[in-house]
Amino acid sequence: MSKKNKKKRVGVVYSTNPDYDYDYSSNDEQESIMPDQQKLRVAIDRKQRKGKEVTLITGFIGPEDELKALGKLLKSKCGVGGSVKEGEIIIQGNQRDKVVGILLDEGFKHTKKAGG
C-alpha cells in the first residue's frame, strides 16, 4: 500500500469485529469549558525526573492553544520554566501552593491539591 493511499487510523491497530467500521472524523478540537467548571488537580511529581520536583497540573478540558496560554501564564507568574505536554502543564520546582492561588484568582474555582 502506498503512503498516499494510507488512511490515518489513530489508536486502532486491529479489530476482530467483522462489523467494525472505523470513524475517520478527527475529534482533535475540544470545546472550551468555562474556567469555573474546570476541575483541575495540582500535584508534585518526581517520577522519572531524576529526583527533581515538578508541579503537574492535570484535568484541563479545552483546545490545545488555551492550554498553552494557561501554561505560559503560570510559568510567567511563578518565574520558572516548564512545558505543556499531552494535556498536562509541567512547572519546574515545587510551586504547588503558588499555582493553586494563581488558578483560583483566574477563576478556576474547582482547583485542588492532589497527593500528599
TAHU-V218180 format. One record per pair of residues at least 4 apart in sequence whose ideal C-beta (glycine too) atoms are under 6 Angstrom apart, sorted by the first residue. I is the first residue (numbers start at 0). GAP is how many residues later the second one is. Records with the same first field share a line. If there is no record, write none. Layout:
I->GAP + GAP
This chain:
0->4 + 5
8->13
11->10
14->5
29->32
31->30
32->4 + 5 + 28 + 29
34->72 + 73
35->71 + 73
37->70
38->20 + 71
39->17 + 19 + 68 + 71
40->17 + 18 + 71 + 73
41->15 + 54 + 57 + 58 + 71
42->13 + 71 + 72
43->9 + 50 + 52
44->9 + 11
45->7
52->41
53->36 + 38
54->36 + 40 + 41 + 44
55->32 + 34
56->32
57->30
59->7
61->4
66->17
67->16
70->13 + 18
73->17 + 25
74->7
76->25
77->13 + 17 + 20
79->12 + 13
80->11
81->8 + 9 + 10
82->7
83->5
90->4
94->4
99->11
102->5 + 8
103->7
